Amino acid sequence: MIEPGFIHLRVHSAYSLSEGAIRVNDLISICRTQDMPAVAVTDTGNLFGALEFSMAAMKAGIQPIVGCALAVAWPAPESAANGAEPPRAILERMVLLASNQRGYENLLKLVSRSYMETESVEAPHVTSDVLEAHAEGLIAFTGGPDGPVGRLLLDGQDDLAETRLKQLRALFGDRLYVEIMRHNVDAERRIEPKLLELAYSHDIPLVATNDVFFADEAMYEAHDALLCIAEGRYVAEDERRRVTPEHRFKTAAEMRALFSDLPEAVANTVVIAQRCSYMPEPIDPILPPFASECGRAEPEELRAQVEAGLAQRLDTHVFTGDMDEAAREKAAKPYRERLDFELEVIGRMGYDGYFLIVADFIQWAKGQGIPVGPGRGSGAGSVVAWALAITDLDPLRFNLLFERFLNPDRVSMPDFDIDFCQERRDEVIQYVQKKYGRDKVAQIITFGTLQARAALRDVGRVLEMPYNQVDRICKLVPNNPANPTPLAQAIKEETRLLEMRDSEPAVARLMDTALKLEGLYRHASTHAAGVVIGDRPLEELVPLYRDPRSEMPVTQFSM
């Protein structure tokens, strides 16, 4: 008898912020080492790493499966009577996997709306009716003890659990699986017999999963410290969130042995992987159309604006009062020839709209008295950009080459380096939002990582080490924000750190834990100036996030 294979379908990468402890590249390396042909990343409530994961997995010859452990708010089972406050809906987390392009598009919408349509960014979720509207193409797991079926079973509400399972079956059809977990947790043991009974009585297939948060058992204590850092707790506390050493990336053999009594649940992990046939890939830039007030097409509109702008630039910066008409024509000739050449290249490469879009918001900013820089980098070599007031440097006067900025032989998106006043930059972004639509404009996400000093301080706090001792250790690590020194390098180069580590077990524990957590993502925030403009609602292209400090949508993919 051939043993069934096993595929991990519930993995939290480091993009499960302050919760997952497996970096994307490390995950791919583990899969290759274990000869696991596919793997799913299902980060908690987000798709931050979906594109990075997909590209890294594909490059390594591993099938990426994109998913999310999404929180869903189901309506309370019954309304309160006698005018009492109605019971609040409870958030229950379930895994959703994109089986095809339609499923991925629906996953983008669900994850985006969990942030954009939720009052509290700290608890992103979707309602059951939103899930129902975007269930096509998604494979769903019922979840563990905190899932929509398991929680009701734990509460002794067996009838409601069965009703919920029927609702899910109606929603997902043969794409629903009853999820069985075995992490040596009491709640899982309590509900498993009932889950099996429900699955068999309703003819719903089983799937065996391991809720993976870290790579191996050696990472368990460091991951436990990470959970404490995230929640502001101490390792020594009893009443706090914990996972078990079983929440590691187990081998296929370990999972087959663990579920030897349910071989079909293991075999179904391979079936599910085979059902998932889509992965996100980078796409070429999609420019929104630029609407001309005169109804002209973009090439005609660009030429009209450039010729008007060049005439103004020549009058202001090139022509002098003692020039006659012939002298003016002679002085203007190289500019017009250069302009014709640039417009031909821009049109051939399809970037007429790009120049119009950039010129529009820069001209608006200047018109509002918002300080705008003169332009940096290769963009200053464009006469078209100068004529449109995108830049303020005369390229011919300074012998600047247009080909360094845009070259048909080296096709790449144009990139103007423009500085806006930091205090009024938001006004420019708001203008762009109003012009192109709030749902088509977003800023770009960025992720903060645990650097060496921060990792030491955070770990020292959750281990309840004396502040002065930890502070003394941290000050021996070089502090260069522009080029942070890795902790391993600092320990290697600073003899006092080596001596403290080798002589004090508490310091050795501190450093070992900090080394394992260093570089993990701690929080998400908004890039200072990056803005994305699309030709359609951005939730159709990328997942969206909402920074708690801003109402502006933010892309979940970084630059």
C-alpha positions as CSV (number, residue, x, y, z in Angstrom):
1,M,0.0,0.0,0.0
2,I,1.4,3.4,-1.0
3,E,1.3,5.9,1.9
4,P,-0.6,9.1,1.1
5,G,1.5,12.2,0.8
6,F,1.0,15.3,2.9
7,I,1.0,19.0,2.1
8,H,1.0,21.8,4.8
9,L,-2.1,23.9,4.1
10,R,-2.0,26.1,7.2
11,V,1.3,28.0,7.6
12,H,1.8,31.4,9.2
13,S,4.8,33.2,7.8
14,A,6.6,36.1,9.4
15,Y,3.9,38.3,7.8
16,S,1.5,37.1,10.5
17,L,3.0,40.1,12.4
18,S,4.4,39.3,15.8
19,E,2.9,35.8,15.5
20,G,4.5,33.9,12.7
21,A,8.2,33.2,12.9
22,I,9.0,31.6,9.5
23,R,10.6,33.9,6.9
24,V,9.4,33.3,3.3
25,N,12.8,32.2,2.1
26,D,13.3,29.9,5.1
27,L,9.9,28.3,4.4
28,I,10.9,27.5,0.8
29,S,14.2,26.0,2.0
30,I,12.3,23.8,4.5
31,C,10.0,22.6,1.7
32,R,12.9,21.8,-0.5
33,T,14.8,20.0,2.2
34,Q,11.7,17.9,3.0
35,D,10.8,17.3,-0.6
36,M,7.4,18.8,-0.1
37,P,6.2,19.8,-3.6
38,A,3.6,22.4,-2.5
39,V,2.8,24.5,0.5
40,A,0.1,27.0,1.5
41,V,0.7,30.3,3.3
42,T,-2.3,31.3,5.3
43,D,-1.3,34.4,7.3
44,T,-3.6,35.7,10.0
45,G,-6.0,38.1,8.4
46,N,-3.7,39.4,5.6
47,L,-2.1,38.7,2.3
48,F,1.1,40.8,3.0
49,G,3.4,38.1,1.8
50,A,1.3,36.5,-1.0
51,L,3.2,37.9,-3.9
52,E,6.7,37.4,-2.4
53,F,5.8,33.9,-1.4
54,S,4.4,33.0,-4.8
55,M,7.5,34.2,-6.6
56,A,10.0,32.6,-4.3
57,A,8.1,29.3,-4.4
58,M,7.8,29.3,-8.2
59,K,11.5,30.0,-8.5
60,A,12.3,27.1,-6.3
61,G,10.0,24.7,-8.2
62,I,7.5,24.5,-5.4
63,Q,3.7,25.0,-5.9
64,P,2.5,28.1,-4.0
65,I,-1.0,28.0,-2.5
66,V,-2.3,31.4,-1.5
67,G,-4.7,31.6,1.4
68,C,-5.6,33.5,4.5
69,A,-6.8,32.7,8.0
70,L,-9.7,35.1,7.9
71,A,-12.0,36.2,10.7
72,V,-15.7,36.0,9.9
73,A,-18.5,37.5,12.0
74,W,-21.6,35.3,12.0
75,P,-24.9,36.8,13.2
76,A,-25.8,35.9,16.8
77,P,-28.1,32.9,16.9
78,E,-31.0,34.7,18.4
79,S,-32.1,38.3,19.2
80,A,-32.3,39.6,22.7
81,A,-35.8,39.8,24.1
82,N,-37.6,42.5,26.1
83,G,-35.6,45.3,24.6
84,A,-32.3,44.1,25.9
85,E,-29.1,44.8,24.0
86,P,-28.8,42.2,21.2
87,P,-25.9,39.7,21.5
88,R,-22.8,40.6,19.6
89,A,-21.6,38.6,16.7
90,I,-18.6,36.5,17.5
91,L,-15.5,36.4,15.3
92,E,-14.6,32.9,14.1
93,R,-11.5,32.2,12.0
94,M,-11.4,29.9,9.1
95,V,-8.9,29.2,6.3
96,L,-9.7,30.1,2.7
97,L,-7.5,29.0,-0.2
98,A,-7.6,30.4,-3.7
99,S,-8.2,27.5,-6.1
100,N,-8.3,29.6,-9.2
101,Q,-8.0,33.2,-10.5
102,R,-11.6,33.9,-9.5
103,G,-10.9,32.6,-6.0
104,Y,-7.8,34.8,-5.7
105,E,-9.8,37.9,-6.9
106,N,-12.5,37.1,-4.2
107,L,-9.8,36.6,-1.6
108,L,-8.4,40.1,-2.5
109,K,-11.9,41.6,-1.9
110,L,-12.5,39.8,1.3
111,V,-9.2,40.6,2.9
112,S,-9.4,44.2,1.7
113,R,-12.9,44.7,3.1
114,S,-12.0,43.1,6.4
115,Y,-9.8,46.2,6.9
116,M,-11.6,48.9,5.0
117,E,-15.1,48.1,6.3
118,T,-14.3,47.3,9.9
119,E,-14.6,49.9,12.6
120,S,-11.6,48.6,14.5
121,V,-8.4,48.0,12.5
122,E,-7.2,45.9,15.4
123,A,-9.9,43.2,14.7
124,P,-10.3,43.0,10.9
125,H,-13.1,40.7,9.8
126,V,-15.8,40.3,7.2
127,T,-19.5,39.5,7.9
128,S,-21.0,36.3,6.8
129,D,-23.0,38.0,4.0
130,V,-19.8,39.5,2.5
131,L,-18.2,36.0,2.6
132,E,-21.3,34.6,0.9
133,A,-21.0,37.2,-1.9
134,H,-17.3,36.3,-2.6
135,A,-17.1,32.6,-2.0
136,E,-16.7,31.5,-5.6
137,G,-13.3,29.9,-6.3
138,L,-12.4,29.5,-2.7
139,I,-11.7,26.3,-0.8
140,A,-12.7,26.6,2.8
141,F,-11.8,24.7,6.0
142,T,-14.1,24.7,9.0
143,G,-11.3,25.7,11.3
144,G,-10.2,24.4,14.6
145,P,-11.6,25.2,18.1
146,D,-11.9,28.8,17.2
147,G,-13.6,28.1,13.8
148,P,-17.3,28.6,13.0
149,V,-18.1,25.0,13.8
150,G,-15.6,24.1,16.5
151,R,-16.4,27.0,18.7
152,L,-20.1,26.0,18.8
153,L,-19.2,22.4,19.6
154,L,-16.9,23.6,22.4
155,D,-19.8,25.6,23.8
156,G,-22.1,22.6,23.8
157,Q,-24.2,24.0,21.0
158,D,-24.2,20.9,18.8
159,D,-27.4,21.7,16.9
160,L,-26.1,25.1,16.0
161,A,-22.8,23.7,15.0
162,E,-24.6,21.3,12.6
163,T,-26.7,24.3,11.3
164,R,-23.5,26.3,10.7
165,L,-21.9,23.4,8.9
166,K,-24.9,23.2,6.6
167,Q,-24.6,26.9,5.9
168,L,-21.0,26.5,5.0
169,R,-21.8,23.5,2.8
170,A,-24.5,25.5,1.0
171,L,-21.9,28.3,0.5
172,F,-18.9,26.3,-0.7
173,G,-20.3,23.0,-1.9
174,D,-17.6,20.4,-2.6
175,R,-15.0,23.0,-1.7
176,L,-15.7,22.7,2.0
177,Y,-13.5,20.5,4.2
178,V,-13.9,19.6,7.9
179,E,-10.6,20.4,9.4
180,I,-9.0,18.1,12.0
181,M,-6.1,19.4,14.1
182,R,-3.9,17.5,16.6
183,H,-1.6,19.8,18.6
184,N,-2.1,17.9,21.9
185,V,-4.6,20.6,22.9
186,D,-7.6,19.7,25.1
187,A,-10.1,21.7,23.0
188,E,-9.1,19.8,19.9
189,R,-9.5,16.5,21.6
190,R,-13.0,17.5,22.9
191,I,-14.4,18.4,19.5
192,E,-12.8,15.9,17.2
193,P,-15.3,13.0,17.7
194,K,-18.2,15.4,17.0
195,L,-16.4,16.9,14.0
196,L,-15.9,13.4,12.6
197,E,-19.5,12.5,13.2
198,L,-20.7,15.6,11.4
199,A,-18.3,15.1,8.5
200,Y,-19.4,11.5,8.0
201,S,-23.1,12.1,8.4
202,H,-23.1,15.0,5.9
203,D,-20.6,13.4,3.6
204,I,-18.1,16.3,3.9
205,P,-14.4,15.4,3.3
206,L,-11.8,15.7,6.1
207,V,-8.5,17.5,5.9
208,A,-5.6,17.1,8.4
209,T,-3.8,20.4,9.2
210,N,-1.0,21.6,11.4
211,D,-1.3,25.2,12.5
212,V,2.4,26.1,11.8
213,F,3.9,29.2,13.4
214,F,7.6,28.3,13.5
215,A,10.0,26.0,11.8
216,D,11.1,23.5,14.4
217,E,11.1,22.7,18.1
218,A,14.3,24.6,18.7
219,M,12.3,27.8,17.8
220,Y,9.5,27.2,20.3
221,E,10.8,29.2,23.3
222,A,11.8,32.2,21.0
223,H,8.3,32.1,19.4
224,D,6.8,32.0,22.9
225,A,8.7,35.2,23.7
226,L,7.5,36.7,20.4
227,L,3.9,36.2,21.5
228,C,4.6,37.9,24.8
229,I,6.3,40.8,23.0
230,A,3.2,41.2,20.9
231,E,0.8,41.2,23.8
232,G,2.8,43.0,26.4
233,R,3.0,39.9,28.7
234,Y,5.8,38.1,30.5
235,V,7.0,34.6,29.7
236,A,6.5,33.6,33.3
237,E,2.8,34.5,33.3
238,D,0.3,31.6,33.3
239,E,-2.8,33.2,32.0
240,R,-1.7,34.3,28.5
241,R,-1.8,33.1,24.9
242,R,0.4,30.0,24.3
243,V,0.9,27.6,21.5
244,T,2.6,24.2,21.8
245,P,5.8,22.7,20.5
246,E,3.5,20.8,18.1
247,H,2.8,24.0,16.2
248,R,6.0,23.5,14.2
249,F,6.5,22.6,10.5
250,K,6.3,18.8,10.9
251,T,7.5,16.5,8.2
252,A,5.1,14.6,6.0
253,A,6.1,11.4,7.8
254,E,5.2,12.9,11.1
255,M,1.8,14.0,9.9
256,R,1.1,10.6,8.4
257,A,2.0,9.0,11.7
258,L,-0.1,11.5,13.7
259,F,-3.2,10.8,11.5
260,S,-2.6,7.1,10.8
261,D,-6.2,6.4,11.8
262,L,-7.5,9.0,9.3
263,P,-5.5,8.4,6.1
264,E,-8.1,10.1,4.0
265,A,-7.6,13.4,5.9
266,V,-3.9,13.3,5.0
267,A,-4.5,12.3,1.4
268,N,-6.9,15.2,1.0
269,T,-4.1,17.7,1.5
270,V,-2.7,16.5,-1.8
271,V,-6.1,16.6,-3.4
272,I,-6.6,20.2,-2.3
273,A,-3.1,21.2,-3.5
274,Q,-4.0,19.7,-6.9
275,R,-7.3,21.7,-6.9
276,C,-5.3,25.0,-6.4
277,S,-4.1,26.1,-9.8
278,Y,-3.5,29.9,-9.5
279,M,-0.7,32.0,-8.1
280,P,-0.3,35.8,-8.2
281,E,2.5,37.1,-10.4
282,P,3.9,40.6,-11.0
283,I,2.0,42.5,-13.7
284,D,3.1,45.4,-15.9
285,P,2.0,48.9,-14.7
286,I,-1.6,49.7,-15.5
287,L,-2.1,53.4,-16.0
288,P,-5.4,55.1,-15.4
289,P,-6.7,57.0,-18.4
290,F,-6.1,60.8,-18.4
291,A,-9.3,62.6,-19.2
292,S,-8.7,65.7,-21.3
293,E,-11.0,68.6,-20.8
294,C,-11.1,69.0,-24.6
295,G,-11.8,65.4,-25.3
296,R,-8.4,64.8,-27.0
297,A,-6.6,61.5,-27.0
298,E,-3.6,61.3,-24.7
299,P,-0.9,61.8,-27.4
300,E,-2.7,64.8,-28.8
301,E,-3.3,66.2,-25.3
302,L,0.3,65.7,-24.3
303,R,1.6,67.5,-27.4
304,A,-0.8,70.4,-26.9
305,Q,0.3,70.8,-23.3
306,V,4.0,70.4,-24.1
307,E,4.0,72.9,-27.0
308,A,2.2,75.5,-24.8
309,G,4.5,74.8,-21.9
310,L,7.7,75.0,-24.1
311,A,6.6,78.3,-25.5
312,Q,6.3,79.7,-22.0
313,R,9.6,78.2,-20.9
314,L,11.4,79.7,-24.0
315,D,9.9,83.1,-23.3
316,T,11.0,83.0,-19.7
317,H,14.3,81.2,-19.8
318,V,15.8,81.3,-23.3
319,F,14.7,84.3,-25.2
320,T,16.1,87.7,-24.4
321,G,14.7,91.1,-25.1
322,D,17.2,92.0,-27.8
323,M,16.5,88.9,-29.9
324,D,14.8,89.4,-33.3
325,E,12.5,86.8,-34.8
326,A,15.3,85.0,-36.6
327,A,17.4,84.8,-33.5
328,R,14.4,83.4,-31.6
329,E,13.8,80.7,-34.2
330,K,17.5,79.7,-34.1
331,A,17.5,79.5,-30.2
332,A,14.2,77.6,-30.2
333,K,15.1,75.1,-32.9
334,P,17.2,72.6,-30.8
335,Y,14.4,72.6,-28.1
336,R,11.7,71.8,-30.7
337,E,13.7,69.1,-32.3
338,R,14.4,67.6,-28.9
339,L,10.8,67.8,-28.0
340,D,9.7,66.1,-31.2
341,F,12.2,63.3,-30.6
342,E,11.1,62.8,-27.0
343,L,7.4,62.8,-27.9
344,E,8.0,60.2,-30.5
345,V,9.8,57.9,-28.0
346,I,7.2,58.5,-25.3
347,G,4.3,57.7,-27.7
348,R,6.0,54.6,-29.0
349,M,6.5,53.3,-25.5
350,G,3.0,54.2,-24.5
351,Y,3.8,56.6,-21.7
352,D,1.8,59.7,-22.9
353,G,-0.6,59.2,-20.0
354,Y,2.1,58.8,-17.4
355,F,3.6,62.3,-18.2
356,L,0.1,63.8,-18.2
357,I,-0.8,62.3,-14.8
358,V,2.5,63.4,-13.1
359,A,2.3,66.9,-14.7
360,D,-1.2,67.3,-13.5
361,F,-0.7,66.8,-9.8
362,I,2.7,68.6,-9.8
363,Q,1.1,71.7,-11.5
364,W,-1.8,71.5,-9.1
365,A,0.6,71.5,-6.1
366,K,2.6,74.4,-7.4
367,G,-0.6,76.3,-8.1
368,Q,-1.6,75.8,-4.4
369,G,1.7,77.2,-3.2
370,I,3.0,73.8,-2.1
371,P,6.8,73.6,-2.3
372,V,7.9,71.1,-5.0
373,G,11.5,70.3,-5.7
374,P,13.1,71.0,-9.1
375,G,13.5,67.3,-9.9
376,R,16.4,64.9,-9.3
377,G,17.9,62.1,-11.3
378,S,17.6,61.2,-14.9
379,G,14.2,62.7,-15.3
380,A,15.8,66.1,-15.4
381,G,17.1,65.2,-18.9
382,S,13.6,65.5,-20.4
383,V,12.6,68.6,-22.3
384,V,9.0,67.4,-22.2
385,A,9.2,67.2,-18.4
386,W,10.6,70.7,-18.3
387,A,7.9,72.0,-20.6
388,L,5.2,70.5,-18.4
389,A,6.8,72.0,-15.2
390,I,7.4,68.5,-13.8
391,T,11.1,69.5,-13.5
392,D,12.6,73.0,-13.4
393,L,16.0,72.4,-15.0
394,D,16.7,73.2,-18.7
395,P,18.1,70.0,-20.1
396,L,19.8,71.6,-23.1
397,R,21.5,74.3,-21.0
398,F,23.1,71.6,-18.9
399,N,23.7,69.0,-21.7
400,L,21.4,66.4,-20.0
401,L,20.5,63.3,-22.0
402,F,16.9,62.1,-22.4
403,E,18.1,58.6,-23.1
404,R,19.2,58.1,-19.5
405,F,15.6,58.6,-18.5
406,L,13.7,56.8,-21.2
407,N,15.2,54.4,-23.7
408,P,13.3,52.1,-26.1
409,D,16.2,49.7,-26.0
410,R,15.9,49.4,-22.2
411,V,12.2,49.3,-21.6
412,S,11.3,50.3,-18.1
413,M,8.7,52.5,-16.4
414,P,9.7,56.2,-16.3
415,D,10.5,57.3,-12.8
416,F,10.5,61.0,-11.8
417,D,12.3,61.8,-8.5
418,I,10.2,64.7,-7.2
419,D,10.3,66.1,-3.6
420,F,7.1,67.6,-2.1
421,C,6.8,69.6,1.1
422,Q,6.5,67.2,3.9
423,E,4.0,69.2,5.8
424,R,1.6,69.6,2.8
425,R,2.2,66.3,1.0
426,D,-1.1,64.9,2.2
427,E,-2.9,67.7,0.3
428,V,-1.4,66.4,-3.0
429,I,-2.5,62.8,-2.2
430,Q,-6.0,64.0,-1.4
431,Y,-6.1,65.8,-4.7
432,V,-5.1,62.6,-6.6
433,Q,-7.7,60.7,-4.6
434,K,-10.4,63.1,-5.6
435,K,-9.4,63.2,-9.3
436,Y,-9.1,59.4,-9.8
437,G,-11.4,58.0,-7.2
438,R,-10.8,57.0,-3.6
439,D,-11.0,53.3,-4.4
440,K,-8.4,53.7,-7.1
441,V,-5.7,55.4,-5.1
442,A,-3.7,54.1,-2.2
443,Q,-0.4,54.6,-0.4
444,I,2.1,51.8,-0.1
445,I,2.7,49.6,3.0
446,T,6.1,49.2,4.7
447,F,7.0,46.8,7.5
448,G,9.0,47.4,10.6
449,T,11.4,44.7,11.7
450,L,12.9,43.7,15.0
451,Q,16.4,45.1,14.8
452,A,19.2,44.0,17.1
453,R,18.8,46.5,19.9
454,A,15.0,46.4,19.8
455,A,15.0,42.6,19.9
456,L,17.3,42.6,23.0
457,R,15.2,45.2,24.8
458,D,11.9,43.4,24.0
459,V,13.2,40.0,24.9
460,G,14.8,41.3,28.1
461,R,11.4,42.8,29.1
462,V,9.4,39.6,28.6
463,L,12.1,37.6,30.4
464,E,11.8,40.2,33.3
465,M,15.5,40.9,33.3
466,P,16.7,44.1,35.1
467,Y,16.4,47.1,32.8
468,N,19.9,48.4,33.6
469,Q,21.5,45.1,32.7
470,V,19.6,44.9,29.3
471,D,20.4,48.6,28.6
472,R,24.1,48.0,29.2
473,I,24.1,45.1,26.8
474,C,22.1,47.1,24.1
475,K,24.6,49.9,24.2
476,L,27.4,47.6,23.2
477,V,25.6,46.9,19.9
478,P,26.5,49.7,17.3
479,N,23.6,51.9,16.6
480,N,23.4,52.9,12.9
481,P,19.8,53.2,11.7
482,A,20.9,53.6,8.1
483,N,22.9,50.4,8.2
484,P,22.0,48.4,11.4
485,T,24.6,46.0,12.7
486,P,23.3,42.4,13.0
487,L,23.4,41.0,16.5
488,A,25.5,38.1,15.5
489,Q,28.1,40.5,14.0
490,A,28.1,42.6,17.2
491,I,28.6,39.6,19.4
492,K,31.5,38.4,17.2
493,E,33.2,41.8,17.2
494,E,32.5,43.0,20.8
495,T,34.5,41.0,23.3
496,R,32.4,42.3,26.2
497,L,29.2,40.8,24.7
498,L,31.0,37.5,24.2
499,E,32.2,37.5,27.8
500,M,28.7,38.3,29.2
501,R,27.1,35.6,27.1
502,D,29.6,33.0,28.1
503,S,29.6,33.8,31.8
504,E,25.9,34.5,32.5
505,P,23.2,31.9,31.6
506,A,20.4,34.6,31.6
507,V,22.4,36.8,29.2
508,A,23.0,33.7,27.0
509,R,19.3,33.0,26.9
510,L,18.6,36.7,26.1
511,M,21.0,36.7,23.2
512,D,20.0,33.3,21.8
513,T,16.3,34.4,21.8
514,A,17.0,37.8,20.3
515,L,19.1,36.2,17.5
516,K,16.2,34.0,16.6
517,L,13.7,36.9,16.5
518,E,15.9,39.5,14.9
519,G,14.6,40.6,11.5
520,L,11.1,39.3,12.0
521,Y,8.3,41.7,11.0
522,R,6.8,43.5,14.0
523,H,4.3,46.0,12.6
524,A,3.0,47.5,9.4
525,S,2.9,51.2,8.6
526,T,2.6,53.5,5.6
527,H,5.5,54.4,3.3
528,A,6.3,58.1,3.6
529,A,5.6,59.0,-0.1
530,G,4.7,56.0,-2.2
531,V,1.3,56.2,-3.9
532,V,-0.4,53.8,-6.3
533,I,-3.0,54.9,-8.8
534,G,-5.0,52.3,-10.7
535,D,-7.4,52.3,-13.6
536,R,-9.9,50.2,-11.6
537,P,-10.8,49.7,-7.9
538,L,-7.5,48.6,-6.4
539,E,-9.0,45.7,-4.5
540,E,-9.3,44.0,-7.9
541,L,-5.5,44.2,-8.2
542,V,-4.0,44.1,-4.8
543,P,-5.2,43.5,-1.2
544,L,-5.7,46.7,0.8
545,Y,-4.9,47.5,4.4
546,R,-5.8,50.5,6.6
547,D,-3.1,52.0,8.8
548,P,-4.7,52.7,12.3
549,R,-3.1,56.2,12.1
550,S,-4.7,57.0,8.7
551,E,-8.0,56.6,6.9
552,M,-6.1,56.3,3.5
553,P,-6.1,52.8,2.0
554,V,-2.7,51.2,1.9
555,T,-1.6,48.4,-0.4
556,Q,-0.7,45.1,1.4
557,F,2.2,44.5,-1.0
558,S,5.3,46.5,-0.3
559,M,7.3,48.4,-2.9
